[in-house]
Amino acid sequence: MTQTPTIEDLRAEVDLINRELLTLISRRAEVVEKIGRAKTAEGRPQHYDPAREERQLRELEQLNPGPFPAATIKAIFKEIFRASLALEESNDKKALLV
Amino acid sequence: MTQTPTIEDLRAEVDLINRELLTLISRRAEVVEKIGRAKTAEGRPQHYDPAREERQLRELEQLNPGPFPAATIKAIFKEIFRASLALEESNDKKALLV
């Protein structure tokens, strides 16, 4: 494309990235579910692991290419961590009800 | 792999997905910056566009394959929207200072 992209072109690019993000976020949730089930099977009912979260955040902070500042990357991933923990705990509850 | 993956294997998979998410989130932020600059150049200083956010959320809700519930996908993307808006507004301020 030799022309400057229009706002509509750029929004279409954002929509495409949104869909890729959704796919990745969902794949991550599936892996987290497997980890949750493995922990539960090993008799480790505590899913919250602040040290593991801290390691992930530190790595992401180091790799962050910008333009988002580190604090923003942290906030987004903390939202993902919170959601993942809720999913693991909800799966435990469902397993208890079966 | 024929063996069941260990928790460590699964965590390595999460770390890999984290890095892909970081790349995509950063690429999305770059496109949003271009949109912000294009809007500012057109004399549209208002970056917040709730109708556009609503359309994105609706599409993501429709495409959501799970396991995260729709409300979780919404919360994660709202965090990304909030960060994007802050980035556009911070770029405007920087442009004013130049």
N, CA and C atoms of all chains as a GROMACS GRO file, in nm:
protein
  588
    1MET      N    1   0.084  -0.118   0.000
    1MET     CA    2   0.000   0.000   0.000
    1MET      C    3   0.089   0.124   0.000
    2THR      N    4   0.075   0.206  -0.103
    2THR     CA    5   0.159   0.326  -0.110
    2THR      C    6   0.089   0.446  -0.046
    3GLN      N    7  -0.045   0.444  -0.045
    3GLN     CA    8  -0.119   0.555   0.017
    3GLN      C    9  -0.116   0.544   0.168
    4THR      N   10  -0.127   0.658   0.232
    4THR     CA   11  -0.140   0.660   0.378
    4THR      C   12  -0.271   0.588   0.414
    5PRO      N   13  -0.267   0.496   0.509
    5PRO     CA   14  -0.393   0.428   0.544
    5PRO      C   15  -0.493   0.525   0.606
    6THR      N   16  -0.619   0.506   0.575
    6THR     CA   17  -0.723   0.589   0.635
    6THR      C   18  -0.755   0.538   0.775
    7ILE      N   19  -0.833   0.618   0.847
    7ILE     CA   20  -0.875   0.575   0.981
    7ILE      C   21  -0.953   0.442   0.970
    8GLU      N   22  -1.031   0.429   0.865
    8GLU     CA   23  -1.108   0.304   0.848
    8GLU      C   24  -1.015   0.184   0.826
    9ASP      N   25  -0.908   0.204   0.746
    9ASP     CA   26  -0.809   0.096   0.726
    9ASP      C   27  -0.747   0.057   0.860
   10LEU      N   28  -0.711   0.159   0.938
   10LEU     CA   29  -0.645   0.134   1.065
   10LEU      C   30  -0.739   0.062   1.162
   11ARG      N   31  -0.866   0.101   1.158
   11ARG     CA   32  -0.963   0.034   1.246
   11ARG      C   33  -0.983  -0.111   1.206
   12ALA      N   34  -0.977  -0.138   1.076
   12ALA     CA   35  -0.988  -0.276   1.030
   12ALA      C   36  -0.869  -0.358   1.082
   13GLU      N   37  -0.753  -0.292   1.088
   13GLU     CA   38  -0.633  -0.358   1.140
   13GLU      C   39  -0.650  -0.388   1.290
   14VAL      N   40  -0.707  -0.292   1.362
   14VAL     CA   41  -0.734  -0.313   1.505
   14VAL      C   42  -0.831  -0.430   1.524
   15ASP      N   43  -0.935  -0.436   1.441
   15ASP     CA   44  -1.033  -0.544   1.453
   15ASP      C   45  -0.967  -0.681   1.432
   16LEU      N   46  -0.874  -0.684   1.337
   16LEU     CA   47  -0.802  -0.809   1.308
   16LEU      C   48  -0.716  -0.850   1.428
   17ILE      N   49  -0.648  -0.751   1.485
   17ILE     CA   50  -0.564  -0.779   1.602
   17ILE      C   51  -0.653  -0.822   1.720
   18ASN      N   52  -0.769  -0.758   1.736
   18ASN     CA   53  -0.863  -0.799   1.842
   18ASN      C   54  -0.894  -0.948   1.831
   19ARG      N   55  -0.921  -0.992   1.708
   19ARG     CA   56  -0.958  -1.134   1.690
   19ARG      C   57  -0.840  -1.226   1.723
   20GLU      N   58  -0.719  -1.182   1.685
   20GLU     CA   59  -0.601  -1.262   1.720
   20GLU      C   60  -0.581  -1.265   1.871
   21LEU      N   61  -0.604  -1.151   1.935
   21LEU     CA   62  -0.592  -1.145   2.081
   21LEU      C   63  -0.693  -1.238   2.147
   22LEU      N   64  -0.815  -1.237   2.096
   22LEU     CA   65  -0.920  -1.323   2.152
   22LEU      C   66  -0.880  -1.470   2.142
   23THR      N   67  -0.824  -1.508   2.027
   23THR     CA   68  -0.779  -1.646   2.008
   23THR      C   69  -0.670  -1.682   2.108
   24LEU      N   70  -0.574  -1.593   2.124
   24LEU     CA   71  -0.461  -1.620   2.215
   24LEU      C   72  -0.505  -1.622   2.361
   25ILE      N   73  -0.592  -1.527   2.397
   25ILE     CA   74  -0.642  -1.520   2.536
   25ILE      C   75  -0.720  -1.648   2.568
   26SER      N   76  -0.796  -1.697   2.470
   26SER     CA   77  -0.875  -1.818   2.492
   26SER      C   78  -0.785  -1.941   2.500
   27ARG      N   79  -0.679  -1.942   2.416
   27ARG     CA   80  -0.586  -2.056   2.421
   27ARG      C   81  -0.514  -2.057   2.556
   28ARG      N   82  -0.476  -1.937   2.603
   28ARG     CA   83  -0.408  -1.926   2.733
   28ARG      C   84  -0.500  -1.978   2.844
   29ALA      N   85  -0.629  -1.945   2.835
   29ALA     CA   86  -0.724  -1.990   2.936
   29ALA      C   87  -0.736  -2.142   2.937
   30GLU      N   88  -0.729  -2.203   2.819
   30GLU     CA   89  -0.736  -2.350   2.813
   30GLU      C   90  -0.615  -2.414   2.882
   31VAL      N   91  -0.497  -2.356   2.859
   31VAL     CA   92  -0.376  -2.410   2.923
   31VAL      C   93  -0.384  -2.392   3.074
   32VAL      N   94  -0.434  -2.275   3.116
   32VAL     CA   95  -0.450  -2.249   3.259
   32VAL      C   96  -0.548  -2.349   3.322
   33GLU      N   97  -0.651  -2.384   3.249
   33GLU     CA   98  -0.746  -2.484   3.301
   33GLU      C   99  -0.675  -2.618   3.323
   34LYS      N  100  -0.588  -2.653   3.229
   34LYS     CA  101  -0.513  -2.780   3.244
   34LYS      C  102  -0.423  -2.774   3.366
   35ILE      N  103  -0.358  -2.657   3.388
   35ILE     CA  104  -0.272  -2.642   3.506
   35ILE      C  105  -0.357  -2.655   3.632
   36GLY      N  106  -0.472  -2.593   3.631
   36GLY     CA  107  -0.561  -2.600   3.747
   36GLY      C  108  -0.602  -2.742   3.779
   37ARG      N  109  -0.635  -2.818   3.673
   37ARG     CA  110  -0.677  -2.957   3.697
   37ARG      C  111  -0.560  -3.041   3.746
   38ALA      N  112  -0.440  -3.014   3.691
   38ALA     CA  113  -0.322  -3.090   3.734
   38ALA      C  114  -0.291  -3.061   3.880
   39LYS      N  115  -0.303  -2.933   3.921
   39LYS     CA  116  -0.277  -2.897   4.061
   39LYS      C  117  -0.379  -2.964   4.153
   40THR      N  118  -0.505  -2.958   4.112
   40THR     CA  119  -0.610  -3.018   4.193
   40THR      C  120  -0.586  -3.168   4.207
   41ALA      N  121  -0.546  -3.232   4.096
   41ALA     CA  122  -0.518  -3.377   4.098
   41ALA      C  123  -0.401  -3.410   4.191
   42GLU      N  124  -0.308  -3.316   4.202
   42GLU     CA  125  -0.192  -3.337   4.290
   42GLU      C  126  -0.223  -3.298   4.435
   43GLY      N  127  -0.347  -3.258   4.460
   43GLY     CA  128  -0.384  -3.218   4.596
   43GLY      C  129  -0.331  -3.081   4.634
   44ARG      N  130  -0.314  -2.994   4.532
   44ARG     CA  131  -0.271  -2.856   4.560
   44ARG      C  132  -0.388  -2.765   4.526
   45PRO      N  133  -0.479  -2.747   4.622
   45PRO     CA  134  -0.601  -2.674   4.588
   45PRO      C  135  -0.579  -2.522   4.574
   46GLN      N  136  -0.462  -2.473   4.617
   46GLN     CA  137  -0.437  -2.330   4.613
   46GLN      C  138  -0.389  -2.290   4.474
   47HIS      N  139  -0.476  -2.221   4.398
   47HIS     CA  140  -0.438  -2.183   4.262
   47HIS      C  141  -0.361  -2.051   4.258
   48TYR      N  142  -0.388  -1.966   4.354
   48TYR     CA  143  -0.323  -1.834   4.353
   48TYR      C  144  -0.176  -1.849   4.388
   49ASP      N  145  -0.091  -1.798   4.301
   49ASP     CA  146   0.054  -1.816   4.319
   49ASP      C  147   0.120  -1.681   4.287
   50PRO      N  148   0.128  -1.593   4.387
   50PRO     CA  149   0.179  -1.458   4.360
   50PRO      C  150   0.322  -1.457   4.307
   51ALA      N  151   0.404  -1.552   4.350
   51ALA     CA  152   0.544  -1.554   4.303
   51ALA      C  153   0.549  -1.584   4.154
   52ARG      N  154   0.465  -1.678   4.111
   52ARG     CA  155   0.459  -1.712   3.968
   52ARG      C  156   0.408  -1.592   3.887
   53GLU      N  157   0.308  -1.521   3.940
   53GLU     CA  158   0.257  -1.402   3.870
   53GLU      C  159   0.366  -1.296   3.859
   54GLU      N  160   0.439  -1.278   3.969
   54GLU     CA  161   0.546  -1.178   3.972
   54GLU      C  162   0.653  -1.210   3.866
   55ARG      N  163   0.688  -1.337   3.853
   55ARG     CA  164   0.788  -1.376   3.752
   55ARG      C  165   0.739  -1.344   3.612
   56GLN      N  166   0.611  -1.373   3.585
   56GLN     CA  167   0.556  -1.344   3.452
   56GLN      C  168   0.559  -1.194   3.425
   57LEU      N  169   0.520  -1.115   3.524
   57LEU     CA  170   0.516  -0.969   3.506
   57LEU      C  171   0.656  -0.914   3.482
   58ARG      N  172   0.752  -0.968   3.556
   58ARG     CA  173   0.890  -0.920   3.541
   58ARG      C  174   0.941  -0.949   3.401
   59GLU      N  175   0.912  -1.070   3.352
   59GLU     CA  176   0.958  -1.105   3.217
   59GLU      C  177   0.893  -1.014   3.113
   60LEU      N  178   0.763  -0.991   3.127
   60LEU     CA  179   0.691  -0.908   3.030
   60LEU      C  180   0.742  -0.764   3.033
   61GLU      N  181   0.774  -0.717   3.152
   61GLU     CA  182   0.827  -0.582   3.166
   61GLU      C  183   0.960  -0.570   3.091
   62GLN      N  184   1.042  -0.674   3.103
   62GLN     CA  185   1.173  -0.671   3.035
   62GLN      C  186   1.159  -0.677   2.884
   63LEU      N  187   1.059  -0.752   2.838
   63LEU     CA  188   1.044  -0.771   2.693
   63LEU      C  189   0.961  -0.659   2.629
   64ASN      N  190   0.892  -0.580   2.709
   64ASN     CA  191   0.798  -0.480   2.656
   64ASN      C  192   0.864  -0.386   2.554
   65PRO      N  193   0.819  -0.393   2.425
   65PRO     CA  194   0.880  -0.308   2.323
   65PRO      C  195   0.817  -0.169   2.317
   66GLY      N  196   0.714  -0.143   2.400
   66GLY     CA  197   0.640  -0.017   2.390
   66GLY      C  198   0.539  -0.027   2.277
   67PRO      N  199   0.456   0.073   2.252
   67PRO     CA  200   0.458   0.204   2.317
   67PRO      C  201   0.390   0.209   2.454
   68PHE      N  202   0.325   0.102   2.497
   68PHE     CA  203   0.262   0.106   2.629
   68PHE      C  204   0.370   0.108   2.738
   69PRO      N  205   0.353   0.192   2.840
   69PRO     CA  206   0.447   0.188   2.952
   69PRO      C  207   0.431   0.057   3.030
   70ALA      N  208   0.534   0.024   3.107
   70ALA     CA  209   0.535  -0.102   3.183
   70ALA      C  210   0.412  -0.117   3.271
   71ALA      N  211   0.369  -0.006   3.334
   71ALA     CA  212   0.256  -0.012   3.426
   71ALA      C  213   0.128  -0.057   3.353
   72THR      N  214   0.115  -0.017   3.228
   72THR     CA  215  -0.003  -0.053   3.150
   72THR      C  216  -0.002  -0.201   3.116
   73ILE      N  217   0.114  -0.250   3.075
   73ILE     CA  218   0.128  -0.393   3.044
   73ILE      C  219   0.093  -0.475   3.168
   74LYS      N  220   0.143  -0.429   3.282
   74LYS     CA  221   0.114  -0.495   3.410
   74LYS      C  222  -0.036  -0.499   3.435
   75ALA      N  223  -0.104  -0.385   3.418
   75ALA     CA  224  -0.248  -0.377   3.446
   75ALA      C  225  -0.326  -0.472   3.356
   76ILE      N  226  -0.288  -0.479   3.229
   76ILE     CA  227  -0.360  -0.567   3.135
   76ILE      C  228  -0.339  -0.714   3.175
   77PHE      N  229  -0.214  -0.750   3.204
   77PHE     CA  230  -0.189  -0.890   3.240
   77PHE      C  231  -0.248  -0.925   3.377
   78LYS      N  232  -0.253  -0.829   3.468
   78LYS     CA  233  -0.316  -0.858   3.598
   78LYS      C  234  -0.465  -0.889   3.578
   79GLU      N  235  -0.527  -0.822   3.482
   79GLU     CA  236  -0.667  -0.851   3.451
   79GLU      C  237  -0.678  -0.995   3.397
   80ILE      N  238  -0.582  -1.036   3.316
   80ILE     CA  239  -0.582  -1.173   3.262
   80ILE      C  240  -0.558  -1.274   3.375
   81PHE      N  241  -0.467  -1.242   3.466
   81PHE     CA  242  -0.439  -1.332   3.579
   81PHE      C  243  -0.564  -1.349   3.666
   82ARG      N  244  -0.630  -1.235   3.693
   82ARG     CA  245  -0.750  -1.237   3.778
   82ARG      C  246  -0.856  -1.328   3.714
   83ALA      N  247  -0.872  -1.312   3.583
   83ALA     CA  248  -0.971  -1.392   3.510
   83ALA      C  249  -0.934  -1.541   3.513
   84SER      N  250  -0.805  -1.569   3.504
   84SER     CA  251  -0.758  -1.708   3.501
   84SER      C  252  -0.784  -1.776   3.635
   85LEU      N  253  -0.756  -1.702   3.742
   85LEU     CA  254  -0.778  -1.755   3.877
   85LEU      C  255  -0.927  -1.785   3.898
   86ALA      N  256  -1.011  -1.692   3.855
   86ALA     CA  257  -1.156  -1.712   3.869
   86ALA      C  258  -1.201  -1.836   3.792
   87LEU      N  259  -1.141  -1.858   3.676
   87LEU     CA  260  -1.176  -1.976   3.595
   87LEU      C  261  -1.135  -2.105   3.666
   88GLU      N  262  -1.014  -2.108   3.721
   88GLU     CA  263  -0.967  -2.228   3.792
   88GLU      C  264  -1.055  -2.258   3.913
   89GLU      N  265  -1.090  -2.152   3.987
   89GLU     CA  266  -1.172  -2.172   4.106
   89GLU      C  267  -1.314  -2.216   4.070
   90SER      N  268  -1.364  -2.162   3.959
   90SER     CA  269  -1.498  -2.203   3.916
   90SER      C  270  -1.497  -2.349   3.870
   91ASN      N  271  -1.387  -2.391   3.806
   91ASN     CA  272  -1.377  -2.532   3.765
   91ASN      C  273  -1.372  -2.626   3.887
   92ASP      N  274  -1.302  -2.583   3.992
   92ASP     CA  275  -1.296  -2.663   4.115
   92ASP      C  276  -1.436  -2.682   4.173
   93LYS      N  277  -1.511  -2.572   4.174
   93LYS     CA  278  -1.647  -2.578   4.230
   93LYS      C  279  -1.734  -2.673   4.148
   94LYS      N  280  -1.720  -2.663   4.016
   94LYS     CA  281  -1.798  -2.751   3.928
   94LYS      C  282  -1.762  -2.896   3.954
   95ALA      N  283  -1.632  -2.922   3.973
   95ALA     CA  284  -1.586  -3.060   3.996
   95ALA      C  285  -1.644  -3.114   4.126
   96LEU      N  286  -1.657  -3.027   4.227
   96LEU     CA  287  -1.714  -3.069   4.356
   96LEU      C  288  -1.862  -3.104   4.343
   97LEU      N  289  -1.927  -3.038   4.250
   97LEU     CA  290  -2.072  -3.058   4.235
   97LEU      C  291  -2.105  -3.183   4.155
   98VAL      N  292  -2.006  -3.239   4.084
   98VAL     CA  293  -2.032  -3.356   3.998
   98VAL      C  294  -2.046  -3.481   4.084
   99MET      N  295   0.414  -3.522   2.148
   99MET     CA  296   0.435  -3.562   2.287
   99MET      C  297   0.327  -3.664   2.325
  100THR      N  298   0.368  -3.781   2.364
  100THR     CA  299   0.269  -3.882   2.401
  100THR      C  300   0.240  -3.877   2.552
  101GLN      N  301   0.338  -3.828   2.630
  101GLN     CA  302   0.314  -3.819   2.774
  101GLN      C  303   0.225  -3.700   2.807
  102THR      N  304   0.155  -3.710   2.918
  102THR     CA  305   0.077  -3.596   2.966
  102THR      C  306   0.175  -3.485   3.001
  103PRO      N  307   0.147  -3.362   2.956
  103PRO     CA  308   0.239  -3.253   2.990
  103PRO      C  309   0.240  -3.227   3.141
  104THR      N  310   0.357  -3.194   3.192
  104THR     CA  311   0.368  -3.161   3.335
  104THR      C  312   0.324  -3.017   3.356
  105ILE      N  313   0.309  -2.979   3.483
  105ILE     CA  314   0.274  -2.840   3.513
  105ILE      C  315   0.381  -2.747   3.457
  106GLU      N  316   0.507  -2.791   3.465
  106GLU     CA  317   0.614  -2.707   3.412
  106GLU      C  318   0.603  -2.688   3.261
  107ASP      N  319   0.568  -2.796   3.189
  107ASP     CA  320   0.546  -2.784   3.044
  107ASP      C  321   0.436  -2.683   3.015
  108LEU      N  322   0.327  -2.695   3.090
  108LEU     CA  323   0.211  -2.609   3.067
  108LEU      C  324   0.246  -2.463   3.098
  109ARG      N  325   0.327  -2.444   3.202
  109ARG     CA  326   0.367  -2.306   3.235
  109ARG      C  327   0.456  -2.248   3.126
  110ALA      N  328   0.539  -2.331   3.066
  110ALA     CA  329   0.624  -2.283   2.956
  110ALA      C  330   0.535  -2.241   2.839
  111GLU      N  331   0.425  -2.315   2.820
  111GLU     CA  332   0.331  -2.281   2.713
  111GLU      C  333   0.264  -2.145   2.744
  112VAL      N  334   0.227  -2.125   2.870
  112VAL     CA  335   0.168  -1.996   2.910
  112VAL      C  336   0.268  -1.882   2.886
  113ASP      N  337   0.394  -1.905   2.921
  113ASP     CA  338   0.496  -1.800   2.902
  113ASP      C  339   0.509  -1.763   2.755
  114LEU      N  340   0.501  -1.864   2.669
  114LEU     CA  341   0.511  -1.841   2.525
  114LEU      C  342   0.391  -1.758   2.478
  115ILE      N  343   0.272  -1.794   2.525
  115ILE     CA  344   0.151  -1.720   2.487
  115ILE      C  345   0.159  -1.577   2.541
  116ASN      N  346   0.212  -1.560   2.663
  116ASN     CA  347   0.230  -1.425   2.719
  116ASN      C  348   0.311  -1.338   2.623
  117ARG      N  349   0.420  -1.395   2.571
  117ARG     CA  350   0.507  -1.316   2.483
  117ARG      C  351   0.435  -1.280   2.354
  118GLU      N  352   0.354  -1.376   2.302
  118GLU     CA  353   0.277  -1.346   2.180
  118GLU      C  354   0.173  -1.239   2.208
  119LEU      N  355   0.110  -1.248   2.326
  119LEU     CA  356   0.011  -1.145   2.364
  119LEU      C  357   0.077  -1.008   2.374
  120LEU      N  358   0.195  -1.004   2.435
  120LEU     CA  359   0.268  -0.877   2.450
  120LEU      C  360   0.296  -0.816   2.312
  121THR      N  361   0.339  -0.900   2.218
  121THR     CA  362   0.367  -0.852   2.082
  121THR      C  363   0.241  -0.795   2.018
  122LEU      N  364   0.131  -0.868   2.030
  122LEU     CA  365   0.005  -0.824   1.968
  122LEU      C  366  -0.050  -0.698   2.034
  123ILE      N  367  -0.044  -0.694   2.168
  123ILE     CA  368  -0.093  -0.577   2.242
  123ILE      C  369  -0.011  -0.453   2.202
  124SER      N  370   0.118  -0.472   2.184
  124SER     CA  371   0.205  -0.360   2.146
  124SER      C  372   0.178  -0.317   2.003
  125ARG      N  373   0.153  -0.415   1.915
  125ARG     CA  374   0.123  -0.380   1.776
  125ARG      C  375  -0.011  -0.304   1.769
  126ARG      N  376  -0.108  -0.351   1.849
  126ARG     CA  377  -0.238  -0.283   1.853
  126ARG      C  378  -0.220  -0.138   1.900
  127ALA      N  379  -0.134  -0.119   2.001
  127ALA     CA  380  -0.110   0.016   2.053
  127ALA      C  381  -0.050   0.107   1.946
  128GLU      N  382   0.038   0.050   1.864
  128GLU     CA  383   0.098   0.131   1.756
  128GLU      C  384  -0.008   0.175   1.655
  129VAL      N  385  -0.099   0.084   1.621
  129VAL     CA  386  -0.205   0.120   1.526
  129VAL      C  387  -0.297   0.226   1.588
  130VAL      N  388  -0.326   0.209   1.717
  130VAL     CA  389  -0.411   0.307   1.786
  130VAL      C  390  -0.344   0.444   1.787
  131GLU      N  391  -0.212   0.446   1.803
  131GLU     CA  392  -0.140   0.574   1.800
  131GLU      C  393  -0.157   0.641   1.663
  132LYS      N  394  -0.152   0.560   1.557
  132LYS     CA  395  -0.171   0.616   1.422
  132LYS      C  396  -0.312   0.673   1.406
  133ILE      N  397  -0.411   0.600   1.460
  133ILE     CA  398  -0.549   0.649   1.454
  133ILE      C  399  -0.559   0.782   1.530
  134GLY      N  400  -0.498   0.787   1.647
  134GLY     CA  401  -0.501   0.908   1.729
  134GLY      C  402  -0.441   1.027   1.655
  135ARG      N  403  -0.328   1.002   1.590
  135ARG     CA  404  -0.263   1.111   1.517
  135ARG      C  405  -0.347   1.156   1.398
  136ALA      N  406  -0.409   1.057   1.330
  136ALA     CA  407  -0.493   1.090   1.215
  136ALA      C  408  -0.614   1.173   1.259
  137LYS      N  409  -0.673   1.134   1.372
  137LYS     CA  410  -0.790   1.210   1.424
  137LYS      C  411  -0.748   1.352   1.460
  138THR      N  412  -0.635   1.363   1.530
  138THR     CA  413  -0.588   1.496   1.571
  138THR      C  414  -0.560   1.582   1.447
  139ALA      N  415  -0.501   1.520   1.345
  139ALA     CA  416  -0.471   1.594   1.221
  139ALA      C  417  -0.599   1.641   1.153
  140GLU      N  418  -0.706   1.563   1.169
  140GLU     CA  419  -0.835   1.601   1.108
  140GLU      C  420  -0.914   1.698   1.197
  141GLY      N  421  -0.854   1.736   1.308
  141GLY     CA  422  -0.923   1.828   1.398
  141GLY      C  423  -1.032   1.762   1.480
  142ARG      N  424  -1.013   1.630   1.506
  142ARG     CA  425  -1.109   1.559   1.591
  142ARG      C  426  -1.037   1.522   1.720
  143PRO      N  427  -1.036   1.615   1.815
  143PRO     CA  428  -0.953   1.592   1.934
  143PRO      C  429  -1.014   1.489   2.030
  144GLN      N  430  -1.141   1.453   2.008
  144GLN     CA  431  -1.208   1.360   2.100
  144GLN      C  432  -1.170   1.216   2.062
  145HIS      N  433  -1.085   1.152   2.144
  145HIS     CA  434  -1.044   1.016   2.111
  145HIS      C  435  -1.144   0.911   2.162
  146TYR      N  436  -1.213   0.944   2.271
  146TYR     CA  437  -1.305   0.846   2.330
  146TYR      C  438  -1.426   0.829   2.240
  147ASP      N  439  -1.452   0.706   2.201
  147ASP     CA  440  -1.561   0.678   2.107
  147ASP      C  441  -1.636   0.555   2.157
  148PRO      N  442  -1.734   0.578   2.248
  148PRO     CA  443  -1.802   0.464   2.311
  148PRO      C  444  -1.874   0.373   2.211
  149ALA      N  445  -1.925   0.430   2.102
  149ALA     CA  446  -1.997   0.347   2.005
  149ALA      C  447  -1.900   0.250   1.936
  150ARG      N  448  -1.781   0.300   1.904
  150ARG     CA  449  -1.679   0.215   1.842
  150ARG      C  450  -1.634   0.104   1.939
  151GLU      N  451  -1.620   0.139   2.068
  151GLU     CA  452  -1.584   0.037   2.168
  151GLU      C  453  -1.693  -0.069   2.179
  152GLU      N  454  -1.816  -0.022   2.177
  152GLU     CA  455  -1.930  -0.113   2.190
  152GLU      C  456  -1.932  -0.213   2.073
  153ARG      N  457  -1.905  -0.163   1.951
  153ARG     CA  458  -1.902  -0.251   1.834
  153ARG      C  459  -1.794  -0.357   1.847
  154GLN      N  460  -1.677  -0.315   1.896
  154GLN     CA  461  -1.568  -0.411   1.913
  154GLN      C  462  -1.605  -0.519   2.015
  155LEU      N  463  -1.664  -0.474   2.127
  155LEU     CA  464  -1.701  -0.569   2.232
  155LEU      C  465  -1.807  -0.668   2.183
  156ARG      N  466  -1.902  -0.617   2.104
  156ARG     CA  467  -2.008  -0.703   2.053
  156ARG      C  468  -1.950  -0.810   1.961
  157GLU      N  469  -1.858  -0.767   1.874
  157GLU     CA  470  -1.796  -0.864   1.783
  157GLU      C  471  -1.719  -0.971   1.861
  158LEU      N  472  -1.643  -0.926   1.961
  158LEU     CA  473  -1.563  -1.020   2.038
  158LEU      C  474  -1.651  -1.117   2.115
  159GLU      N  475  -1.763  -1.066   2.165
  159GLU     CA  476  -1.857  -1.151   2.239
  159GLU      C  477  -1.912  -1.260   2.146
  160GLN      N  478  -1.941  -1.220   2.024
  160GLN     CA  479  -1.995  -1.317   1.927
  160GLN      C  480  -1.892  -1.423   1.888
  161LEU      N  481  -1.766  -1.380   1.880
  161LEU     CA  482  -1.660  -1.473   1.835
  161LEU      C  483  -1.602  -1.555   1.949
  162ASN      N  484  -1.628  -1.515   2.073
  162ASN     CA  485  -1.565  -1.578   2.189
  162ASN      C  486  -1.583  -1.731   2.191
  163PRO      N  487  -1.472  -1.806   2.177
  163PRO     CA  488  -1.483  -1.952   2.174
  163PRO      C  489  -1.484  -2.014   2.315
  164GLY      N  490  -1.469  -1.931   2.421
  164GLY     CA  491  -1.453  -1.984   2.556
  164GLY      C  492  -1.308  -2.024   2.577
  165PRO      N  493  -1.270  -2.071   2.695
  165PRO     CA  494  -1.355  -2.098   2.811
  165PRO      C  495  -1.391  -1.974   2.894
  166PHE      N  496  -1.333  -1.859   2.864
  166PHE     CA  497  -1.370  -1.741   2.942
  166PHE      C  498  -1.513  -1.700   2.909
  167PRO      N  499  -1.591  -1.664   3.011
  167PRO     CA  500  -1.725  -1.611   2.983
  167PRO      C  501  -1.714  -1.473   2.916
  168ALA      N  502  -1.822  -1.432   2.850
  168ALA     CA  503  -1.824  -1.305   2.777
  168ALA      C  504  -1.784  -1.188   2.867
  169ALA      N  505  -1.831  -1.188   2.992
  169ALA     CA  506  -1.802  -1.076   3.082
  169ALA      C  507  -1.651  -1.061   3.105
  170THR      N  508  -1.581  -1.173   3.108
  170THR     CA  509  -1.436  -1.169   3.129
  170THR      C  510  -1.365  -1.112   3.008
  171ILE      N  511  -1.405  -1.156   2.890
  171ILE     CA  512  -1.346  -1.103   2.766
  171ILE      C  513  -1.369  -0.952   2.760
  172LYS      N  514  -1.489  -0.910   2.798
  172LYS     CA  515  -1.521  -0.768   2.802
  172LYS      C  516  -1.428  -0.693   2.897
  173ALA      N  517  -1.408  -0.746   3.016
  173ALA     CA  518  -1.325  -0.679   3.117
  173ALA      C  519  -1.181  -0.665   3.067
  174ILE      N  520  -1.129  -0.770   3.004
  174ILE     CA  521  -0.990  -0.765   2.954
  174ILE      C  522  -0.978  -0.660   2.843
  175PHE      N  523  -1.072  -0.661   2.750
  175PHE     CA  524  -1.063  -0.564   2.640
  175PHE      C  525  -1.091  -0.422   2.689
  176LYS      N  526  -1.175  -0.407   2.788
  176LYS     CA  527  -1.198  -0.272   2.842
  176LYS      C  528  -1.069  -0.217   2.902
  177GLU      N  529  -0.991  -0.304   2.962
  177GLU     CA  530  -0.861  -0.263   3.016
  177GLU      C  531  -0.771  -0.217   2.900
  178ILE      N  532  -0.774  -0.289   2.789
  178ILE     CA  533  -0.694  -0.252   2.671
  178ILE      C  534  -0.745  -0.119   2.612
  179PHE      N  535  -0.876  -0.100   2.608
  179PHE     CA  536  -0.933   0.026   2.555
  179PHE      C  537  -0.889   0.144   2.643
  180ARG      N  538  -0.899   0.123   2.775
  180ARG     CA  539  -0.863   0.230   2.869
  180ARG      C  540  -0.717   0.271   2.846
  181ALA      N  541  -0.630   0.170   2.831
  181ALA     CA  542  -0.487   0.195   2.810
  181ALA      C  543  -0.464   0.268   2.678
  182SER      N  544  -0.541   0.232   2.576
  182SER     CA  545  -0.524   0.291   2.444
  182SER      C  546  -0.562   0.438   2.446
  183LEU      N  547  -0.672   0.467   2.515
  183LEU     CA  548  -0.719   0.605   2.526
  183LEU      C  549  -0.615   0.690   2.600
  184ALA      N  550  -0.560   0.635   2.707
  184ALA     CA  551  -0.458   0.707   2.784
  184ALA      C  552  -0.337   0.736   2.696
  185LEU      N  553  -0.302   0.641   2.610
  185LEU     CA  554  -0.187   0.658   2.521
  185LEU      C  555  -0.213   0.770   2.420
  186GLU      N  556  -0.333   0.771   2.361
  186GLU     CA  557  -0.366   0.875   2.263
  186GLU      C  558  -0.365   1.012   2.329
  187GLU      N  559  -0.422   1.020   2.450
  187GLU     CA  560  -0.429   1.149   2.518
  187GLU      C  561  -0.290   1.196   2.560
  188SER      N  562  -0.206   1.102   2.598
  188SER     CA  563  -0.069   1.139   2.636
  188SER      C  564   0.009   1.186   2.513
  189ASN      N  565  -0.017   1.124   2.397
  189ASN     CA  566   0.050   1.170   2.273
  189ASN      C  567   0.006   1.311   2.235
  190ASP      N  568  -0.122   1.341   2.254
  190ASP     CA  569  -0.172   1.476   2.226
  190ASP      C  570  -0.099   1.580   2.313
  191LYS      N  571  -0.086   1.544   2.441
  191LYS     CA  572  -0.019   1.637   2.535
  191LYS      C  573   0.125   1.661   2.492
  192LYS      N  574   0.191   1.550   2.454
  192LYS     CA  575   0.332   1.564   2.411
  192LYS      C  576   0.340   1.654   2.287
  193ALA      N  577   0.244   1.635   2.194
  193ALA     CA  578   0.246   1.715   2.070
  193ALA      C  579   0.229   1.863   2.102
  194LEU      N  580   0.148   1.892   2.204
  194LEU     CA  581   0.126   2.033   2.243
  194LEU      C  582   0.251   2.094   2.302
  195LEU      N  583   0.331   2.009   2.366
  195LEU     CA  584   0.451   2.060   2.435
  195LEU      C  585   0.567   2.083   2.338
  196VAL      N  586   0.557   2.025   2.217
  196VAL     CA  587   0.670   2.036   2.122
  196VAL      C  588   0.673   2.178   2.063
   0.00000   0.00000   0.00000
